[in-house]
Amino acid sequence: MKIRLLTALLVSGIAAIAGFVFQPQLGTKGDLVLSEDFSHGATLDTKLWQSRQHTRWSIADGVLHGQPSTPEYQASRKDHQGLEPRLMIRTDLKDYAIEFRFRVNSGEQHMVGAFFEVGHHFARVAFKKSGLEMNIGDLKNPTILASKPEVKLETGKWYHVLAETRGDQTVVQFEGGPTLRGKDPRIAEHADGFGITGLRGGTIDVDDVKLWALAP
């Protein structure tokens, strides 16, 4: 009994020193295909890190900082104006786990809210005025897969997340917060990467990104 208790204390102590560790729920972490903490200040590989709608992204103070497109660009278009900072991490992996931290610094809530997504315009986890939800499909009338209306976005707060996708399932865990699970055949249709979007007219920071192939 004493040995088991001592072992448990040692494990918890090591975990506390090493930091919080997520336990994947749809498989196990396979090959690590991306690891970036933005500490080097180098230029981003634009084939991998793709800015959407001419929004502006740069490495500063050890984080990836995103802001909307320029006012000139916004005035030149009727749609896809880059009113919110938008970023896509490209990968052709169908089953993967991605761990990251993000912080929404400012901006105004709009229809979609601040969100991240598995595949462009596919399974989204969105912070809306009505709370946190996982949805899929049309932006104006999506299918809601899971919701946590009591969870509201706090600007200036760092969120630590693990998002997994395997086949037609997606699981998203927040450190110290909720876990959302979704299942829909449309989830399996896209394998073009991972996206994140901030609030309208505001800025967002991203840090400590790790992407694994998800093994059975």
NUZAVEX-198789 format. One line per 4 residues: number of its first residue (from 1); their letters; for each residue x negated, y, z of N, C-alpha, C, O. Coordinates in steps of 0.2 Angstrom, whole numbers, plus 5000, padded with zeros to 4 digits. Each point is the difference from the previous one (the first is absolute). Example, Ala and Ser with C-alpha at 12.3 -4.5 7.8 and 13.67 -1.06 7.14 Angstrom:
2
1 = AS = 4934 4972 5039 5004 5006 5000 4996 5006 5000 4995 4999 5003 ~ 5007 5006 4993 4996 5006 5001 5004 5005 5003 4997 5006 5001
//
This chain:
216
1 = MKIR = 4996 4994 5000 5004 5006 5000 4996 5006 5000 5001 5005 4996 ~ 4993 4995 5008 4996 5006 5001 4996 5001 4993 4999 5006 4998 ~ 4999 4988 4999 4997 5001 4994 5004 5003 4994 4998 5004 4996 ~ 5008 4993 5004 5005 5003 4995 5001 5008 5001 5000 5003 4995
5 = LLTA = 5001 4999 5011 5001 5007 5002 4994 5004 4998 5000 5005 4997 ~ 4994 4992 5004 4994 5004 4999 4999 5000 4992 4998 5006 4998 ~ 5003 4989 4999 5000 5000 4992 5005 5006 4997 4998 5003 4996 ~ 5008 4997 5007 5005 5005 4998 4997 5007 5001 5001 5004 4996
9 = LLVS = 4996 4997 5010 4998 5007 5002 4994 5002 4995 5000 5005 4998 ~ 4996 4990 5001 4994 5001 4995 5003 5002 4993 4997 5005 4997 ~ 5007 4991 5001 5003 5001 4993 5003 5007 5000 4999 5004 4995 ~ 5005 4998 5010 5004 5006 5000 4995 5006 5000 5001 5005 4997
13 = GIAA = 4993 4994 5007 4995 5005 5001 4996 5001 4993 4999 5006 4998 ~ 5000 4989 4999 4997 5000 4993 5004 5004 4995 4998 5004 4996 ~ 5009 4994 5004 5004 5004 4996 5001 5007 5001 5000 5004 4996 ~ 5000 4998 5011 5000 5007 5001 4994 5004 4998 5000 5005 4998
17 = IAGF = 4994 4991 5003 4994 5003 4997 5000 5001 4993 4998 5005 4997 ~ 5004 4990 4999 5000 5000 4993 5005 5004 4997 5000 5002 4994 ~ 5006 5000 5009 5005 5003 4998 5006 4995 4998 4999 4994 5000 ~ 5007 5009 4999 5006 4996 4999 4999 4996 4993 4997 5002 4995
21 = VFQP = 5005 4991 5006 4999 4996 4994 5007 4997 4998 5003 4997 5004 ~ 4999 5004 4990 5007 4998 4998 4999 4992 4999 4995 4998 4998 ~ 5011 4999 5002 5000 4993 4999 5005 4999 4994 5006 5001 5000 ~ 4991 4998 4994 5005 4999 4994 5005 4995 5001 4999 4995 5004
25 = QLGT = 5007 5006 4993 5006 4996 5001 5002 4996 4993 5004 4995 5001 ~ 4993 5007 4994 5002 4996 4993 4994 4996 4998 5001 4997 4994 ~ 4994 5002 5010 4994 4996 4997 4994 5002 5005 5001 5002 5005 ~ 4993 4997 4992 4994 5001 5003 4996 5005 4995 5001 5000 4994
29 = KGDL = 4995 5004 5009 4995 5004 4996 4995 4996 4996 4996 4996 5003 ~ 5004 5005 4991 4995 4997 4996 4995 5004 4998 4997 5003 5005 ~ 5001 4998 4989 4994 5004 4998 5002 5007 5001 5005 5003 4999 ~ 4990 5001 5004 5000 5007 5001 4998 5004 4994 4994 4999 4998
33 = VLSE = 5011 5004 4998 4998 5003 4994 4999 5007 5000 4998 5003 4995 ~ 5004 5000 5011 4999 5008 5000 4999 5001 5008 5004 4998 5004 ~ 4991 5006 4997 4999 5003 5007 4997 5007 5000 4995 5001 4997 ~ 5009 5004 5005 4998 5007 4999 5002 5004 5006 5006 5000 5002
37 = DFSH = 4989 5003 5001 5001 5005 5006 4999 5007 4998 5000 5004 5005 ~ 4998 4997 4989 4999 5007 4998 4994 5004 5004 5000 5006 5000 ~ 4996 4990 5003 4995 5004 5004 4994 5002 4995 4996 5004 5003 ~ 5003 4994 4991 4995 5001 4996 5001 5007 4996 4995 5003 4998
41 = GATL = 5011 4999 5001 5001 5006 4997 4999 5000 4992 4999 5005 4997 ~ 5001 4989 5001 4999 4999 4992 5006 5001 4996 5005 5001 5003 ~ 4994 5000 4991 5006 5001 4995 5004 4993 5000 4997 4995 4999 ~ 5009 5006 5000 5004 4994 5000 5000 4997 4993 4999 5003 4995
45 = DTKL = 5001 4990 5005 5001 4996 4994 5007 5001 4997 5005 4997 5003 ~ 4996 5007 4992 5007 5002 4997 5003 4994 4997 5006 5000 4999 ~ 4991 4995 4999 5003 4994 4998 5004 4996 5005 5005 4997 4999 ~ 4992 5003 5007 5003 4997 5006 5005 5005 5004 5005 4998 5002
49 = WQSR = 4992 5008 4999 5004 5005 5004 5003 5005 4995 4997 5004 4998 ~ 5009 4995 5001 5004 5004 4994 5004 5005 5003 5005 4998 5004 ~ 4994 5008 4995 5004 5006 5002 5006 4999 4996 4999 4999 4994 ~ 5007 5003 5008 5006 5000 4996 5003 5007 5000 4999 5004 5004
53 = QHTR = 5003 4997 4990 5004 5006 4998 4995 5006 5001 5002 5006 5002 ~ 4992 4993 4997 4995 5006 5000 4999 5003 5007 4998 5005 5001 ~ 5004 4990 5004 4999 5003 5007 4992 4999 5002 4997 4997 4996 ~ 5001 5007 5009 4993 5001 5001 4998 4996 5006 5002 5001 5006
57 = WSIA = 4992 4995 4993 4998 4996 5006 4992 5001 5000 4997 5000 4995 ~ 5000 5000 5011 4993 5001 5001 4998 4997 5007 5004 5000 5004 ~ 4990 4999 4997 4997 4997 5006 4998 5006 5004 4995 5004 4997 ~ 5007 4997 5009 4998 5005 5004 5000 4998 5007 5005 4997 5003
61 = DGVL = 4990 5005 5001 5000 4998 5007 5001 4993 5002 5004 4998 5005 ~ 4994 4997 4990 5001 4993 5001 5006 4997 4999 5002 4994 5002 ~ 5003 5010 4995 5006 4997 4998 5002 5002 4993 4997 5004 4997 ~ 5008 4992 5000 5002 5002 4993 5006 5005 5001 5005 4998 5003
65 = HGQP = 4994 5008 4994 5005 5005 5001 5004 5001 4994 4997 5001 4994 ~ 5010 4999 5006 5004 5001 4994 5004 5006 5001 5003 5002 5005 ~ 4998 5002 4989 5004 5006 5000 5004 5000 4994 4998 4996 4995 ~ 5008 5008 5004 5003 5000 4994 4996 5002 4994 4995 5003 5001
69 = STPE = 5008 4997 4993 4997 5003 4994 5000 5007 5001 5003 5003 5004 ~ 4994 5001 4991 4999 5007 5000 5007 5003 4998 5004 4997 4997 ~ 4997 5009 5006 5006 5004 4998 5001 5000 4992 5005 5000 4997 ~ 4989 5001 5000 5000 5001 4992 5003 4994 4997 5004 5000 4995
73 = YQAS = 4993 4994 5008 5003 4993 4997 5007 4999 5001 5004 4998 4996 ~ 4998 5004 5010 5007 4999 5002 5005 5004 4995 5005 4998 4998 ~ 4993 5008 5001 5004 5005 4996 5000 4998 4993 5004 5002 4996 ~ 4991 4993 5002 5000 4998 4993 5004 4994 4998 5001 4998 4994
77 = RKDH = 5002 4999 5011 5004 4994 4999 5007 5001 5003 5001 5004 5005 ~ 5004 4992 4992 5006 5000 5003 5001 4994 5005 5005 5000 5004 ~ 4991 4995 4995 5000 4994 5005 4993 4997 5001 4995 5003 4997 ~ 5005 4993 5008 4993 4997 5001 4995 5006 5001 4994 5000 4998
81 = QGLE = 5008 5004 5006 4996 5006 5001 4994 5000 5005 4996 5004 5001 ~ 5004 4990 5003 4995 5000 5005 5002 5004 5006 4995 5003 5003 ~ 5011 4997 4999 5002 5005 5006 4998 4997 5007 4999 5003 5004 ~ 4999 4990 4996 4998 4997 5006 4993 4996 4998 4999 4998 4994
85 = PRLM = 4996 5002 5010 4994 4996 4999 5002 4993 4999 5003 4997 5004 ~ 4995 5000 4990 5001 4993 4998 4994 4997 4998 4996 5003 4996 ~ 5003 4991 5007 4994 4996 4998 5001 4993 4999 5005 4997 5003 ~ 4992 5000 4992 5001 4992 4999 4993 4997 5000 4995 5002 4997
89 = IRTD = 5005 4992 5007 4994 4996 5000 5001 4994 4996 5005 4996 5001 ~ 4992 5004 4993 5001 4995 4995 4997 4993 5002 4994 4999 5002 ~ 5010 4996 4997 4998 4993 5001 5005 4996 4996 5006 5001 5000 ~ 4991 4993 4997 5005 4995 4996 5001 4994 5005 5003 4995 4997
93 = LKDY = 4996 5006 5009 5001 4994 5005 5008 5000 5001 5003 5005 5001 ~ 5000 4989 4998 5007 4999 5002 5001 5000 5007 5005 5002 5003 ~ 4991 4994 5001 5000 4999 5007 4994 5003 5003 4995 4999 4999 ~ 5007 5006 5006 4994 5004 5003 5003 5003 5007 5006 5000 5001
97 = AIEF = 4989 5001 5003 5001 5004 5006 4996 5006 5000 4994 5000 4998 ~ 5009 5006 5004 4996 5006 5000 5001 5004 5006 5005 5001 5003 ~ 4989 5000 5001 5000 5003 5006 4998 5008 4999 4995 5001 4996 ~ 5008 5003 5007 4998 5007 4999 5002 5005 5006 5005 4998 5004
101 = RFRV = 4993 5008 4996 5003 5005 5005 5002 5006 4995 4996 5001 4995 ~ 5009 5002 5007 5002 5006 4997 5003 5005 5005 5002 4999 5005 ~ 4997 5008 4993 5003 5005 5004 5003 5005 4995 4997 5003 4996 ~ 5010 4998 5005 5003 5006 4996 4999 5006 5004 5003 5001 5006
105 = NSGE = 4994 5004 4991 4998 5006 5004 5006 5005 5000 5001 5004 5005 ~ 5002 4997 4989 5005 5005 4999 5005 4998 4994 4999 4995 4997 ~ 5006 5009 5002 5004 4999 4994 5008 5000 5002 5001 5000 5006 ~ 5003 5000 4989 5007 5000 5002 5003 4994 4998 4998 4996 4995
109 = QHMV = 5007 5001 5009 5003 4994 4998 5005 5001 4994 5003 5005 4999 ~ 4997 4990 4997 5004 5000 4994 5004 4993 4999 5000 4997 5005 ~ 5003 5002 4989 5004 4994 5000 4996 4993 5001 5003 4996 5004 ~ 4991 5004 4994 4996 4994 5001 4996 5000 5006 4999 4994 5003
113 = GAFF = 4999 5011 5000 4996 5001 5005 4992 4998 4999 4999 4999 4994 ~ 4997 5001 5011 4994 4997 5000 5000 4993 5000 5004 4997 5003 ~ 4992 4999 4992 5001 4993 5000 4993 4997 4997 4996 5003 4997 ~ 5004 4990 5004 4995 4996 4996 5004 4995 4997 5005 4998 5002
117 = EVGH = 4992 4999 4993 5003 4995 4996 4996 4994 4997 4994 5001 4999 ~ 5009 4993 5001 4996 4995 4997 5003 4999 4992 5005 4998 4999 ~ 4990 5004 4997 5002 5001 4993 5003 5007 4999 5004 5002 5004 ~ 4995 5001 4990 5003 5007 4999 5007 4999 4999 5003 4997 4996
121 = HFAR = 5001 5007 5009 5007 5000 5000 5003 4994 5002 5006 4998 4997 ~ 4991 4997 5006 5003 4994 5002 5001 5000 5008 5002 5005 5003 ~ 4996 4990 5001 5002 5000 5007 4996 5006 5003 4994 5000 5001 ~ 5010 5004 5002 4998 5006 5003 5002 5000 5008 5005 4998 5002
125 = VAFK = 4990 5005 5002 5001 5001 5007 5000 5008 5000 4995 5003 5000 ~ 5011 5000 5002 5001 5007 5000 5002 5003 5006 5004 4997 5004 ~ 4993 5009 4998 5002 5004 5006 5005 5005 4997 4998 5005 4997 ~ 5008 4994 5004 5005 5004 4998 5003 5004 5006 4998 4999 5006
129 = KSGL = 5006 5006 4993 5004 5004 5005 5004 4995 5004 5000 5001 5006 ~ 5002 4994 4991 5005 4995 5004 4996 4994 5003 5002 4996 5004 ~ 4991 5005 4996 4996 4995 5003 4995 4996 4996 5000 5002 4994 ~ 4997 4993 5008 4996 4995 4996 5004 4995 4997 5004 4997 5003
133 = EMNI = 4994 5002 4990 5004 4994 4997 4995 4997 4995 4996 5004 4997 ~ 5005 4990 5001 4997 4996 4995 5006 5000 4994 5005 4997 5002 ~ 4993 5005 4992 5005 4999 4995 4997 4998 4993 4994 5000 5000 ~ 5010 4999 4996 4998 4998 4993 5005 5002 4995 5006 5001 5001
137 = GDLK = 4992 5001 4993 5004 5002 4994 5001 5007 4999 4995 5004 5002 ~ 5010 4999 4996 5001 5006 4998 4999 5005 5006 5002 4999 5005 ~ 4994 5007 4993 4999 5004 5006 5006 5004 5003 5000 5001 5006 ~ 5005 5000 4989 5006 5003 5003 5005 4996 5003 5004 5002 5005
141 = NPTI = 4996 4991 4993 5004 4996 5003 4997 4993 5001 5002 4995 4997 ~ 4993 5005 5008 4996 4994 5001 5004 4994 5003 5004 5001 5004 ~ 4993 4993 4996 5002 4995 5004 4996 5000 5006 4994 4999 5000 ~ 5009 5001 5006 4997 5001 5007 4999 4992 5002 5004 4997 5001
145 = LASK = 4989 5002 5000 4998 4993 5002 4999 5000 5008 5002 4995 5003 ~ 4996 5010 5000 5000 5001 5007 5000 5007 5002 4998 5004 4996 ~ 5004 4997 5010 5000 5007 5003 4999 5001 5007 5001 4995 5004 ~ 4996 5010 4998 4999 5002 5007 5001 5007 5001 4996 5005 5000
149 = PEVK = 5011 4997 5001 5002 5007 5000 4997 5004 5006 5000 5006 4999 ~ 4998 4990 5006 4997 5004 5006 4993 5002 4999 4998 5004 5004 ~ 4999 4994 4990 4993 5002 4999 5000 5006 4995 5002 4999 4995 ~ 4995 5006 5008 5000 5006 4996 4992 5002 4998 4996 4998 5005
153 = LETG = 5003 5005 4990 4993 5002 4998 4998 5006 5005 5003 5005 5001 ~ 4991 4994 5002 4997 5005 5004 4994 5003 4996 4995 4997 4999 ~ 5005 5009 4998 4995 5003 4997 4994 5001 5004 5001 5002 5006 ~ 4993 4997 4991 4994 5001 5004 4998 4994 5004 4995 5000 5003
157 = KWYH = 5009 4994 4997 4999 4994 5003 4997 4995 4996 5002 4999 4994 ~ 4992 4998 5008 4997 4994 4996 5005 4994 5001 5001 4998 5006 ~ 5000 4999 4988 5004 4993 5000 4995 4995 4998 4997 5001 4995 ~ 5003 4993 5008 4995 4995 4998 5005 4994 4998 5005 4998 5004
161 = VLAE = 4994 5000 4990 5005 4995 4997 4997 4994 4996 4994 5001 4998 ~ 5009 4994 5002 4998 4994 4996 5006 4998 4996 5006 4999 5003 ~ 4994 5001 4990 5005 4999 4996 4998 4993 4996 4994 5000 4997 ~ 5010 4996 5003 4999 4993 4996 5005 4999 4995 5006 5002 5001
165 = TRGD = 4992 4995 4993 5005 4998 4995 4998 4993 4998 4995 4999 4998 ~ 5010 4997 5002 4999 4993 4997 5007 4998 4996 5005 4999 5004 ~ 4994 5000 4990 5006 4998 4996 5006 5005 5001 4999 5005 4998 ~ 5006 4993 5004 5006 5004 5001 5001 5003 5007 5005 5003 5001
169 = QTVV = 4989 4997 5003 5001 5003 5007 4995 5005 5001 4994 5000 4997 ~ 5008 5005 5007 4995 5005 5003 5001 5000 5007 5006 5001 5003 ~ 4989 5000 5001 5000 5001 5007 4995 5006 5001 4994 5000 4998 ~ 5009 5005 5006 4996 5006 5002 5000 5000 5008 5005 5001 5003
173 = QFEG = 4989 5000 5000 4999 5000 5007 4997 5007 5001 4995 5002 4997 ~ 5007 5002 5008 4997 5006 5003 4997 4998 5007 5004 4997 5004 ~ 4990 5005 4997 4997 4999 5007 5004 5004 5005 5002 5006 4999 ~ 5000 4991 5006 5004 5003 5005 5007 5002 4998 5004 5003 5004
177 = GPTL = 4999 4994 4990 5006 5002 4998 5004 4994 4997 4998 4995 5002 ~ 5006 5007 4993 5005 4994 4998 4996 4996 4994 4995 5002 4998 ~ 5008 4992 5001 4999 4996 4994 5006 4999 4996 5005 4999 5002 ~ 4994 5003 4992 5005 4999 4995 4999 4995 4995 4994 4999 4998
181 = RGKD = 5011 4997 5001 5000 4994 4995 5005 5001 4994 5006 5002 5002 ~ 4992 4997 4992 5004 5000 4995 4999 4994 4995 4995 4997 4999 ~ 5011 5001 4998 5000 4994 4995 5004 5002 4995 5006 5001 5001 ~ 4992 4999 4992 5003 5002 4995 4997 4997 4993 4994 5001 5000
185 = PRIA = 5009 4996 4996 4996 4997 4994 4997 5006 4996 4995 4998 4996 ~ 5007 5008 5004 4996 5005 4997 4993 5002 5002 4996 5002 4997 ~ 5003 4996 5010 4994 5001 5002 4994 4996 4997 4995 5003 4999 ~ 5007 4992 4998 4995 4995 4997 4999 5003 4993 4995 4997 4996
189 = EHAD = 5009 5007 5001 4999 5002 4993 4994 5005 4999 4998 5001 4994 ~ 5000 5002 5011 4994 5005 4999 4994 4998 5003 5000 4998 5006 ~ 4994 5003 4991 4994 4999 5003 4995 5005 4997 4995 4999 4997 ~ 5007 5008 5004 4996 5005 4997 4996 5004 5006 4997 5005 4998
193 = GFGI = 5004 4993 5008 4996 5004 5005 5005 5003 5006 5005 4997 5001 ~ 4992 5007 5002 5003 5003 5007 5000 5008 4999 4995 5003 4998 ~ 5011 5000 5004 5000 5007 4999 5002 5003 5007 5003 4997 5004 ~ 4995 5010 4997 5002 5003 5006 5001 5008 4998 4997 5002 4995
197 = TGLR = 5008 5000 5008 5003 5007 4998 5002 5004 5006 5003 4997 5005 ~ 4995 5009 4995 5001 5005 5006 5007 5003 4999 5004 4999 4996 ~ 4997 5006 5008 5006 5005 5000 4999 5005 4995 4994 5002 4998 ~ 5012 5001 5000 5000 5005 4995 4996 5006 5002 5001 5003 5006
201 = GGTI = 4994 4999 4990 4997 5007 5002 4994 4999 5005 4997 5005 5002 ~ 5002 4989 5001 4996 4999 5005 4993 4996 4999 4999 4999 4994 ~ 4998 5000 5011 4993 4996 4999 5001 4993 5004 5004 5000 5005 ~ 4991 4996 4993 5000 4993 5003 4993 4998 5001 4996 5001 4995
205 = DVDD = 5002 4995 5010 4993 4997 5000 5001 4993 5001 5004 4997 5002 ~ 4991 4999 4994 5000 4993 5000 4993 4998 5002 4995 5003 4999 ~ 5004 4992 5005 4994 4997 5003 5000 4993 5001 5005 4997 5001 ~ 4988 5000 5000 4999 4993 5002 5005 4995 4996 5004 4997 5003
209 = VKLW = 4995 5003 4990 5004 4996 4996 4996 4993 4999 4994 5000 4998 ~ 5009 4995 5003 4998 4993 4998 5005 4996 4996 5006 5000 5002 ~ 4992 4997 4993 5005 4996 4996 4997 4993 4999 4994 4999 4998 ~ 5010 4996 5004 4998 4993 4999 5005 4996 4996 5006 5002 4999
213 = ALAP = 4991 4993 4997 5005 4996 4997 5003 4996 5006 4997 4998 5004 ~ 5009 5000 4995 5004 4997 5005 5000 4992 4998 5003 4998 4995 ~ 4994 4998 5010 4999 4993 4998 5006 4996 5004 5003 5003 5004 ~ 4999 4991 4993 5005 4996 5004 4999 4999 5007 5004 4997 5003
//
